[in-house]
Amino acid sequence: MSTGRQRLVAGGTMAALALAALWGVGGDRAALAAEGDEVEYTFGRPVKDDEQTYDWYRKTHADWAAKRYGVDPNAVGDGMDTWHWWCGIDNPGFWREMAKLTSRKENVFTARIDLLRMLHTLPRSERWEKIGLINDPDCVAADKPDQYGLRIDRMKDGTLTWDPDVFGFSSGVVGLQLFKNKNFDAKKWSIDKYLDDASGVEPPYLVGMACTVCHTAFNPNRPPKNPAEPKWENLDSHIGSQYFREGMLFGFDMPKDSFAWQYLHNQSPGTSETTRFPTDFINGPILINSIYRLNDRLKLTRADRISPEQKVMMQSINKHVGLPENDGIGGTDAKPTYRSPRVLSTGADSMGLVIAATRVYVNEGSGYKDWFPTWALNPYDLKGSRERGFKQEEFDILGKIRKDPKSPWMQTEARMPNMALYLSTHDGFKLRDAIEAEGKGGKNGKDYLATDADVLRKGKIAFADHCVRCHSSKKPDNLPEDAEAQKKAWRELVLRDDFLADNFLSDDERYPCSELGTHIGRTLSPNWDAGGGYGQMSSLGFKLNQEGTEQVFDHDKNGKLIPLYNPLTGKHDIKFIAKKLFYRTPTLVSIWATAPYLHNNSVGLYNGDPSVAGRMAAYEDGLTKLLWPERRLGVRSMLVTTRDSKLPDFLPMLMKQMPEFSDLPGLDLDLINVPKDTPVNLIMNLHAKDVKWVLQDYVDGILQDQPREKFAELQTKNHARGQQRLLEKLVEVNMCPDFIEDRGHTYGRELDDDDKRALIDYMKHF
């Protein structure tokens, strides 16, 4: 079967006709295949009989899931294919647009975002080390450029078992797929022209992005001998990649004196800045979460208010995916409710798994022609963006997108039930089952586990007293109101032999940042608010929960509330008022394998080592810093530039749209230096609407009450004062003036040292 499909894409006539009949393809498509495509994919060496392939990986998991959960292995396999290879119909077109937009001299994104260029430029042997991308075991490195001059990994002959028109060809990176470009013109093609200016020539391939580019990483129980050449048994598609350096995916070949490189380089490994596109003007990368025990999590769903319009939409979605029309719906016609888990770190995706999962594909570029116009900073219409105050507009699934049955949204939505089924078939990893990689030492996972019953009991008691109320999906029956009786009930629960079994190790609740004390960057995003780009995809209850305002505080070493830290003064003197802010409780399943910790991966060692020994070193360091917060970096956790750099390109571009500065001779933002050790988020948390006020303070600092016509002669003389005024204004208008990354979540700090160590030993069993 797989060989036949390969012959089809290579232009084999008999195989094309036979498979056209098998797939139900019409005669026109069969004839087109028989004639041969203009773009011809070239395979690598034949797959060996003893090599694991994706088919093996797929069948092994689907068969296991059928035995473990009693589910249909074919449905699991179908969902697995969607998770691994589906690119939302048209997101390859989005990434092509980004390549064209960011190869131009005027580049609002300040980075060169070209996935095809990355695949060609960065060899297979270097991608893991430099970017943390996971190489596809079904591919081999190109030993020479192909017929188009591209040096891109090639699929082993015999591994393609799907329709490449639907899922593409593997690019050599798990989750990045190659699709033939219908606009390719061989006569106009030049690899040199493309690398110089991607907007000037159409490439033979488009690159699409699937979920697994972020969510596939190494199986902690079977780590690879060589991370750059894993086998399928070394991979897992649920864990989330704590090694992926998303920022460097877009900035791998940028000069280090570019502020854009500084911004992208400072993004923590294992995080994804999902509000980069479209921007919310807040730099808030979030950890790439694991997906375990989804069935246990779904037991925690709770009814949340939705609008009457959202109720009608949910009924339509239920019908589309084969559920009863009113599944999950309650309340009244005027005040309907919907039962949903709380997805994302803030719980913002609060309209059920189907909408939450389909929205992710929008975030990857699906439906981009309808998506671009909703952006606050529309790269195709900067003037229009400015005229509407750089406000987002809603991605209209209620009134438009879902009305078209052939839209990328609707085609993706139809795939979500089987994908959700696949995602529900993982129980996590037990340290006791981990086998160390060859050459990494003799200790396996079980060798790191404490066996002293008294130590483990002490750890369980510490967990019951300080952690379990948030980090358990199981609750005591008939929990008493008396505090001491509650304490006893929680201890009895944790001490039960079956406490960890089928436990999501989270209550899936949202808690105020004022209580948690953690960095607020992600919670401030307006993308899911009413009128935001994803506003139709969050519940009314989520929006109501944020109403009102509060001051955001840090805490001193004694737990006393203090203002936020100001990097310009070195004092805690920033008074910041925000909407009500919340984070959802994350799961602790397999916590031994997923350090660093907190929502921004800010607490604990990042060593980039997927071996059992490497994970345990990171776990020990991370848990130590959680329980002994005085050992954290604190102020040193701020994201700062590593060298002098220049302002990002989007500021001069926006300035050209501002008539307020057209009369200033010599105003050149390229003259403004960003000194080494400048907090990145001074600039990256600047809203476009405030650019004019920042520039005005810079101008005022230069002029110092002198006439505007003297600006050119004063710019050099008063440059330092102008730049200082600019920095001060950047703090004043900052969308998120919270610069210390690793603060908060100090629960358990009052335990004595023996109890803390016992807790660390106990949590290795999660």
N, C-alpha and C positions, 0 to 999 in steps of 0.2 A: 504493500500500500504506500509506504513512504517513498520507495524508489519511484513508483509511478508518478507521484506528485512532483518529485524532483524533475522527472523527464518533462512534465508539463511545463514547468517554469523555464526549462532549458530549451523548449521549443520542439520536443518530440511529438510527431504528428499522431501516431497510433495511441500513445499514452494520453494525449490531449483529448482525443475523441472518446476514448474509453472512460476517462475520468469525468468528462463533461456529462456523460450519461449517468455515471454513478452519483455525481453531486446534484443532478437535476439542472445542469447549466444549459441555457438555451443555445440554439445552433449558431447564432452570431458570435457568442463568446467562444464557442469551440472553434469556429473558423478563424477567429482572431488569434487564438492560441496556436492553431495549426500553422498560420502564416509566420509566427515568431514575433515576439515582442521587440520593440525597439531597444529597450533596456534588457540586457540579458545578465542574469545573476550567475556567477561562477562559484561552484562549490569547492571546498578544500578536499583533503584526502578522504578516502572511504573510512567510515566508522569501523572500528575493530569489534570482533565478536564478543570480546570480554569487557568492552567499555560500557559504563553506565550512560544512559541517555535520558533526556527529559521524559520519554515514554516510560522508561523504567521508574523514574522518580514519581511520575503521575500515577502509574498503576500501583506501585508500592503503597503510596499514601491512600489512594482511593479504596484499595482492598482492606487496608488497616482500618480506615474510617467505617467501612461497612460492618466489620466485625465489632468494632468498639462502640459505635453509636447506632447500628442498625439502619443506616441510611443507604440510599441508592448509589453505588459506586460510579455509575455513569453520570449522574447529576453532579457528584463531587468532582469528577474529572472535568466536566464541562465548566463548572465554576472555577476550577483550578486554571483552565486555559484562559478564561477571562481575566483572572487576577494576574496571570503571568504575562499575557501578550496583548490584551485588548487596549487599543489606543483611542477609543471613543470616536471612531469613524474619521474625524477630521483633525485631530490634534497634530498630526504631521504637518498640516498646513499652517497651524499656529507657529510651530517651531521654525518653519521656513520663513514666515513673516518676521519672526524675531531675528533670524539670521540676517535678513535684508535690512531691517531697521537698525541693527546694531553694528553693521559694517560700514555705515556712512560716517562722514566726518562729524556731522551734528547728531549726537546720540543721547537721547534723553535718559537712557538706562545706564549710562556710564560704564557698561561692560559689554564685551563681545559675546553674544549668546548664540553660538552656532554649534549645535551638537554634531553635525557632520564633520565640521572642521576639527572638533575635539577627537572624534573617532579616528580621523586620518592622521592627525598630528601626534597624538599621544599613544605610543605603542602599548600593546597588550601587557607586556612585561612591566610597564610603569604605572598603569592606571590604578592598580590597587594602592600602591605606595603613595602616589601623589594626590589621588582624589578619593580613594576608598571605594571605587566601583567594583562590583563583583563580576568577574569574568565568567561567561557562559561556558560550561564544560563541553557543550556540543559544538564549540567553535575552535578553530586554530588560528594562530597569528598568520597574517599574510606574509609569505616569503618574498613577495615582490608586488609592485603595484598591479592593479587589475587593468582591464582594457581602457578604463577611464582615468587612469593615473592615480586612483585612490588606493591607499594602503589600509584596508579595513579587514578585520577578521572575517574568516569565511566559515560557514557552517560545514561540518563534516558531512560528506556525501552519505546519505542514509539516515540523517537525523530529522529531516523536515517531514513532519507527519500532520501538518495542518495546511489549510488554504492560505497561501501568502497574500492573496488579495484581501483577506479578512484580518489576518494577524501579522502579516509582514514576514520578513526574514530576520533572524537574529543578527544583531550588529556585532556580536561578540561580548556585549554587556547585557547582563540580565535586566530586562525591563526597557531597553532601548531597541526599537525595531526599525528595520529598513523597509521602505515601500517604494515601488517604482514610481517615478515622477512622470506623470502624463504630459507635463510641459517641457520635458527634456528634448533638446534639439542637438543631436550629435555634431552637426556641422558648426554650431556656435560654441560648443563646449570647450573649455580650456581649464585645466586644474589650476594653472597659475593665475588666470584671471579670477577664478572663484576665490582662491585664498587671499587675493588682494582686495577684492570687493565682491562679496557674496550676493549683493543686490543686482549685479550686472549680468549674471549668467545663471541659467537654471541647471542644477546638478542632476545627475541620473537618479539619485535616491533622495527621498525625504525621510527624516527620522521622527518616529513617534515615540511617545513615552507611556509606559504602562506602570501600574502601581508598584510592581516589584523592583523598580529601580531604587526605590527607597526602602521597601519592606523586606527584601531578601538579603540575608546575611549568612554568617556561618553557623552551622549546627553546633551549639555549645557542647553537645555530648559526643560529637565526632569532628573535632576541628581539623582543618587541612594541614598537611605537611608543608605545603607551599600555598599561601593565600592567593597568589597570582594565578595558580592553576588548580583550583579545587575540583573535586569530583562531585557528582550530584549528591552523594551521601553526606558530603560536608556542608550542604546548604540547607537552609530552612526559610520558608517564605512567610512566616508569621512573626518572627522575632523582631523585625525592624532593624535596620542597619545602624548601629552606633558608630560605624567606621566611615560612613558616607560623608564626604566633605562637599556638601552641595554648593557652597560659595565658590569653591575652586573649580567646580564643574563649569562655571561661567567665567572664572577669572584665572584659569590655569596658565595662560600665556600672556597675561597683562604685565606691564612694567610695575615694579614695586613702588615707584614714586607716584603712581596714580592713586588718588584717594579711593577710587573704586576697588583697586586691588586690596587696599587696607581694609575696606569694609567687608569684602567678600572673604578675605583671609581670616578675619576675626570671627566668622561664623563658626560656632562650635561643631566639631564632628558629631554626627548622629542627630543633627537637628535639620528641620526643613522650614524655610521662611515662606510659608504658604500665603502670606499677605504681601509678598513681593510683587506678584501679579494677581489682581491689581493692587497697587500700593495703597496702604492705609496711612502712609507717612510715619509709620512706627516700625523700627527695626525689632521684630519680635520672633526670632526663630524658636521653634518648639521641637521637643524631642520627637523622634520618629518612634511611635509607640509600638509595643508588642500587641498581638491580638490572640489572647488565650481565653479559654473557658467562656466563650461567647454565650453558650446555652445557660450557664450559671449567671452570667451578667443579665441576660434577658429576664431572669426571674425578678430582677430589681426594677423593672420598668414601672413608671408611675404616671398617672394622668396629669397632663399639663394643659393649660388653657391654649386654645388655638382660635383663630378668627373663623367666622362662618365661611369665608372664601377658602380658607385653608381646609376646612372640613370637606367641602365639595371636591377639592383637589385630592385629599386623602382617599375619598371614596373612589375617585377615578383611578388612582394609583393601585388601590386594592384590586379593582376589577382588572386592570392591565396585567398585574403579576399573578392573578389567579387566586386571590384571597376573597373571603366574604366582604361584601361592600362596606360594612360598618366595622370591620375588624379593627380593634384598638380604639374605636371612637366612642365617646360617651358624652355626658353633659346634656345641655339643651341646644335647641337650634340657635338661640341667641348667644349662649355661652358654651360652645362645644369644647370638648377635651380630646386629647389623644395620648395613648400610652406609648412611651418611647424611652429607650435608654438615653443617657446623656453622652453624646459623642463629642470629641475634641477635648482638649485640656480645660476649656471653659464651659463645656456642656452646650456650646452654641448650636451645634447640629442637633436639634431637638425635635425633629419631625419624622423620626423613624429611620431605620437602617437604609431603606431604599433611596430616600432623598439624600441622606448623608453620603452614601456611597456614590450616587450619581453626581452629586455636587463636586466630589473630588475630581472626577473626570473633567468637569468644567475648569477646575483649578489647574488641570494639566493642559488645557487648551481646547477641549472639546466645545464645539459651538462658538468658536472664537469670533465669527463674523457678527454674532449678536452680543458677544462678550465685550469686545473692544469699546463700543460706544458707551458702556456703563462705567468705564474706568474714570476715576477722578483725574487722572493724567493720561488722556487719550493721545497716544503718540501720533495719530493721524489728524488730530485736531487740537493742537495746543491752544489756539486762539479760543475755540469754543469751550475748552476746559476752563480757561481763565474766566470767560464770561459767566460761567455758571458757578464760579467760586471754588473750582476744583472739588466739587462734590460728586460723590458716586451716584449712580442711578441703579435701580433694581434690575437684576437679571430676571426678566419677566417670564417665569414658568407658569404663573397663574393665568395670564391673559394671552400669551403668545407661544412660548417655546413648546409647551405640552399640547398645543392645539394641532401641531403638525406631526402626524404619526411617523413620518420618515426623518424627523429631526435627529441629530446625533444624541440629544437628550433621551428621546423616546426609545431609540434603538439600544442605548446603553441601559436605560431603566429596565428593559425587558430581560436583560442578562443578570440583574442583581439578585434575584432569589437563589439561583444556583451558586453565585459567587458567595453570598452570605452563608449558604449551606457549607461550602468549602471552608470558609473562615471559621465556622463553628466547630470544626473537627480538629482541634488541637488542644491538648491538655497542659502544655508547658513542658519544661525539662527538669528532671531531677538530677541534682549534683551527683548522687550515688551512682548514676548510670553513665557518667562522663568518662570517656576513654581518651587519654592524652594523645596528642599527635606524635607521630614518629619523630624522634630526635629532640623532643622537648623535655625529656626527663622521665623518671619512672613513676611519678605520682599520678594516680587516676583520681576521679572525683571523690570516691568513697574515702580516700586517704585524707581528705580535708575535713571530714565530718567528725565532730565531737561524739564520743560514745559514752561519756560519763552521764549517767541518768540524773544526777543531782544538778549538774551544770545545765542540762537541757530543761529540767523542771524550772530552774531559776530563770532561764531565758523565756520560757512560756509565761511565767508569772509577770515578768517585765513587759512582755508583749500584751498580756491581758490588761495590765494597769495603765499602759501608756499609748497603745497603738490600735487595739482591736476595734474600738468603737467606730473608727473610720475604715480600717483595713480588714474588713470581713463582710462577706455577703450572708453569713450566718449570724443569727441573733439568738440570745437566750429566749426560751419560751416564757411568756408572761413576765417580762422584765419588771421587777419591783421599782417603786419610786424612791425608796430609801437608798441613800448613797452607798452605805456599807453593804447592803443587800445586793445592790447592783454590782459592786466590785466582786462580791463572792460569785454571783451568777456568771459574770464574764470569765472569771478564772476557771470555773467549772467547765465552761464551754471550750476554752482553749486547751484545757488539760485532757479533753476527750481524745481518744485515739483517732477518731474520724474527723477531727476539726479541719484538717487541711484538704481532705477529699472533697472534690467538687466545690471548692470555695474560691470565689473570684478574688478574694483578698482585697476587696474594696466595697464600699457601700454605694458607689456611683452617685454620691451626693455632691452638691456644690457648696463650698464653704467660703466665707468672706476673706479676702486678702488681708483685711484688718486683723483677722484672727491668725491666719497662716504666717503673715509677715514676709512672704516671698516676693520676689521681683514681679512687678505688675505689668511688664511689657505686653504680654500676650492678651491680658484681660481688657486692655483699652481699645482693642480694635473695633472700629465702627462697622465692619463689613457685614455683621449679622444683625445690626440695629435696624429699626424701621427706616426705610429709605436707603439702606446700605446695599451693596451689590448682592449679598446673599440674604437680604432681609426677609424675603418670602420663604426662606428655608429654615428659619428659626421660629420657635413657638412664641405665641403672645406671652406666655408665662415667663419665658426667658427674658423678653424685653421688659416686662413689668418688674421683674426681679432687680433690674439695674436702675430703676427710677430713683431719683434723689441724688444727693451728693455727699461726699465725705472727704476729709483730709487724709492723705496717704502718709503713713508714718513708717519710720524705721524703728529699731529697738537698740538700746545700748546693751552692754554686757550684763546688766542686771535686769533686763526686760522692760526698762522704762521707755515710754514712747518718746521719740525724738524726730525732728524734721528730716527730710531726705538729705543725702550728702551732696555737697556742691563741689565739683572738681576744680572750680576756679578759685574758691576761697579756702578749700581744705576743711570746711566746717559743715556741720549738719544744719543748714540754714535755708533749705528750699521748702517753702510751703506750697504744696500742690493739692488742688481740689479736683476730684474726679467723680464720675458716676460710681454707683455701687459696683464693686469688683469681686469676682469669684473665680475659684479654680475647683475643678472636679477631682475627687480622690482617685489617684491612679492605682492600678493593680500592683501587688507585690509578687505575683506569680513569677517564679524563676528569677527573683531579684538578684541572685548570686551571679547571673550571667549578663546583666544589663547596665552595669555602671558605665559612666557617672550618673548622678541622680538629680532630682528636681526637674521641673518642666523644661528647663533650659540646659540640662546636662552640665550644671555649673558646680556641683559638689562632688569632689572626688577626682581621682587620678584618671586621666585618659592616656593609656599606653599603646593603643592601636594593636594590641596583641590578642588574637582570638583563641590562643591556646588555653587549656584549663588553668595552667599556672598563671597566665596573663590575666584571665578573668578573675581569678581569686585574689590576685594582688590589687586589682581595681576595686573589687568588692570590699576587701578589708579597708582600703583607704577611704572609699566613699562612705561606708557605714561608720567608720571612725569619725569622719568629719561631720556627719549628721548628728552623732551623739555627743561629740566634743566640738561644738561650733566654734570655740576659740581657736581651733586649729585650721579653720578655713582661711582663704586668701583675704576675704573682706574687701577693703578698698583696692587691693591688688587684683581683684577679679574684674575690675572695669575693663572694657574692651577699648584699647588705645592703639594709636598708630605706632608703627615700629620705626618710622623714619619720616622726614619732612616729605610732604606731598602737596598736590594742588587740589583746589576745590573741584568737586565733581562737575561734569560737563552740563548737567541739567540746569545749574544755576545761571551760567551765561546764556543758555538758550531761553530760559524764562525771562531773563532781564531784557532780551530783545523784544519781548512782548509787552514791555512796560514803558509807556511814554513818559513816565515820571523821571526817567533817567536819560532821556535822549539828548538833553541839552548839556550834559556833563562831558566836557572834553577830556579824553584820556581815561575814562572809566573802563578799566580792563580787569576783570575778575581773575584773569590768569596771573596777575601780580600778587594775588592774595595767597599767602603760604599757610598750609596747615602744619604746624610744628609737630615734631616727634612727640609722642606721649599724649596727643590730643585725644580725648574720648571720642570714639567713632560716632556715638549716638548724639553728640552735640549737633552733628550735621544730619545724620540719617533719620533723626526724629523731627526734622523741620518740615512743616506742612507747606505746600506750594503757595498757599494764600498768604503766608507770612514772609515769603522771600523779600517782598518789597520793603517790609519793616526792618528786616535784617540789613538789607542794602542801604536803607536810609540811615541807620545808625552808623554804618561804616562810613558813609559820605559825611555825616555830621562830625564824626571823629576826625576825618581828614580836614574838613573846612574849619572847624572850631570857630564858628560864627563869621567866617570870611565869606565874601560873595562867591556864588557858584561858579562864575567864570574863572576863578582862581584854582579850581580843583586840580587841573593838570599839574601846575607848578607846586602844589602843596602835597600831592599824593605821595611822593617819595619822602619828603620831609616829615610828614605826620603819619607815615604808614603804620608805625607801631601802635599809635593811639587809635587809629581807625580799626585796626585788627582787633584790639582789645574791646572796643565798643561792639564790634561784630560778635565776638565770643560771648560777651555778656548778654547780648540780645538773643543769641542762640539758646542760652539757658532760660531766659525769661519766656520765650514762646515755645519751648520744647514740648512736644506732644507727650513725652514720657521722660521726665527728668529724674529717672530712677537709675542710677549709674552702677550701683553695687549689685553684681549679678548673683552672688551666692548667699544672699541673706535669707533669713527666715527658716521656718519648719525646724524649730529647735526642741521638739517634743522628745522627752527622755533625757534631756541634759542634766536633770536633777538626780538621776540614778547614780549609785556609786559605781566605781570602775569595774568591780567584779560583775555587777548586774549588767552593765553595758556589754562587757565581753561575752557574757552568757547569752544576751539577746542576739549579738552578732553570730554566735555559734548556732543558735536555734533557727535563725532566718536562712541559714544555708540549706535548710530542709524544704524551703518554699518552692 
